[in-house]
Amino acid sequence: MAWYDEAFFYHIYPLGLCGAPKTNPYEEGPARLRTLWPWVDHLKELGVTALYIGPLFESGSHGYDTSDYRKLDSRLGSNGDLKDFVAYCHESGIRVVLDAVFNHSGRDFFAFRDLREKREQSPYRDWYCNVNFRNNNEYNDGFSYDNWGGYNLLAKFNLRNPQVVNYHLDTVRRWVSEFDIDGLRLDTADVLDFDFMRALRGLANSIKPEFWLMGEVIHGEYQRWVNPQTLHAVTDYPLHKALYSGHNDHNYFEIAHTLNRFIQNGIDCRSLYSFADNHDVERIHTKLRDRRHWTPVHILLFCLPGIPSVYYGSEFGIDGRKERRGSDDEIRPALDLAKLREGDNDCLELVRALGRVYREEKALAWGDYEQLLLTTTQYVFRRGDVIVAVNNDGGEAVVSVPCGEGSYRGALHGERFRAENGRLSLRLAPCDGEILIPESRSGTEYEPIRSGAESREENSAPAAAAIRNEQSPAADSLRAVQPDLSKPYDEMSVEELQAAILQKLAKNGPVTDRMRRDVAENVYRNSLLNWVRSFR
């Protein structure tokens, strides 16, 4: 049993959280990384056992255009600061996994600078893919080359070149010897050379006990990456999508089908890295049409097979939307931890509770999965001897599932349930859920959390209001529109559809200014039609 098999991860994008300048002046600055010490204390309190942090090394802008793989980004501090940071995490019982950008480099990387200067005579001309000196690019280099994602800022390495491979492997050795890291998250693993990943796995197996490799893979047959020869884990993007759309559409079949498809294809979902949001996608609190669904989303995140991860700040229920095209600033913000922790916060309390349950109930990491009940609005399954139930409906639900004899206690709300005649009846609050622990075995007594899902619209994210509390004129104008709900949706105008959605939201609970703004900014007819029809 390795540490990563039972890990609860936290994900930090450090350049954003530390408020670093968007472009690197390549000069000594404040040791911003040291401002994260209080965050480590916060993670320990949440029950986090592993931190994925990055990118960390010298780059010109967002961190993925690496210019020096062996030096902490100047905007964050020195190598000594990173060494101390990892040591402090280890003292707190938290493993540290770094972002590794091996597919491409930035244009300031020494090999690419040499290529630009010496062209055909550069000894590094074969370090990059398809360098063509008969072409040009927008930088007027006088040559072209393969890149990542169509961005010539990110020059693609030739990972079939042994010199490049050896450079990267030696870099990993240095990271382990100098910083004592515990693993790597491989950026753009879905386009990395498989022979390179095999070489990296061989190094991982020898360099440090239980050194973990996780790859960023969005689409594809995951077993190609997750196996004893390549990586230990990959990102579970299908589950990420299913978590929010399965709630927005009131369709738990999507979530269960995603999981069952993996199982049928022979994938052990326990090796997949699960997340509700990250540094590349909008915050889950923003994407949910009904913010009360934040609760069942996170219960599933921690209880479905997989390695759960929380993105920094999302445990407070903050929002984050990609407001400007091509900019990720809104989803990678600087945050004030002390301000976020002021007052009560239902989201934070739930994550604390889930972290504790996940740590104590090993079945949530190791237990086999068995589906017990599935409807569009209720989903009940078993992990080992633990039963998990969620409800996405705006009203209370009562369900009955097959179960052996005995009684259970809810780890979140504390209610006791007893099976009768081989079945267990469960009463689930609106947009909520429960984790049922058998009372037949002695174990941890869990302190019930406040039943906050029903009031999430008002109370779940006071910190989010401090970050963004503005209202748009379009949202104000919707207050005056009174839809005729006897009119078919297909015949409604965009404004009438928006008003109808607000009216239906109001039946489910208080409508916040942010919700009005979300509705007002959605001016796409098909999207509005799907939204208004999703209500029951």
QUIWOCOR-V532864 format. One record per backbone hydrogen bond with DSSP energy under -1.0 kcal/mol. NH is the residue of the N-H (numbers start at 1). CO is the residue of the C=O. If there is no record, write none. Layout:
NH CO
NH CO
This chain:
5 2
6 3
9 308
10 50
11 310
12 52
17 13
18 14
19 16
20 15
24 60
32 30
33 76
34 31
35 32
36 33
37 34
40 36
41 37
42 38
43 39
44 40
45 41
46 42
47 43
48 43
49 8
50 8
51 95
52 10
53 97
54 12
58 71
60 65
67 58
68 58
73 56
76 73
77 73
82 78
83 79
84 80
85 81
86 82
87 83
88 84
89 85
90 86
91 87
92 88
93 90
94 89
95 49
97 51
98 183
99 53
100 185
105 155
106 66
109 106
113 109
114 110
115 111
116 112
117 113
118 114
119 115
121 118
122 119
125 122
127 124
129 156
132 144
135 132
140 137
144 132
146 129
148 154
151 148
154 151
155 105
156 146
157 103
158 127
159 157
161 158
165 161
166 162
167 163
168 164
169 165
170 166
171 167
172 168
173 169
174 170
175 171
176 172
177 173
178 174
179 175
180 176
182 96
184 212
185 98
186 214
187 100
189 186
190 216
191 188
197 193
198 194
199 195
200 196
201 197
202 198
203 199
204 200
205 201
207 203
208 204
211 208
212 182
214 184
215 233
216 186
217 215
224 221
225 222
226 222
227 225
227 231
231 225
232 213
233 213
235 215
236 273
237 235
240 236
241 237
242 238
243 239
244 240
245 241
246 242
248 244
249 245
250 247
251 246
252 376
254 251
256 252
257 253
258 254
259 255
260 256
261 257
262 258
263 259
264 260
265 261
266 263
267 262
269 267
271 268
272 269
273 234
274 307
283 320
287 283
288 284
293 290
294 291
295 292
297 293
298 294
299 295
300 296
301 297
302 298
303 299
304 300
307 272
310 9
312 11
314 311
316 313
317 314
318 313
323 321
327 324
331 328
332 329
340 336
341 337
342 339
349 345
350 346
351 347
352 348
353 349
354 350
355 351
356 352
357 353
358 354
359 355
360 356
361 357
362 360
364 361
365 362
366 362
367 363
370 382
372 380
373 380
375 378
379 390
380 373
381 388
382 370
383 386
384 368
386 383
387 436
388 381
389 434
390 379
391 432
392 377
397 428
399 426
401 424
403 422
408 417
409 437
410 415
411 435
414 410
417 408
419 406
420 423
423 420
424 401
426 399
428 397
431 393
434 389
436 387
437 409
439 407
449 412
452 450
456 453
458 455
459 455
460 456
465 461
466 462
467 463
468 464
476 472
477 473
478 474
479 476
480 477
481 478
487 484
491 488
492 489
497 493
498 494
499 495
500 496
501 497
502 498
503 499
504 500
505 501
506 502
508 505
516 512
517 513
518 514
519 515
520 516
521 517
523 521
528 524
529 525
530 526
531 527
532 528
533 529
534 531
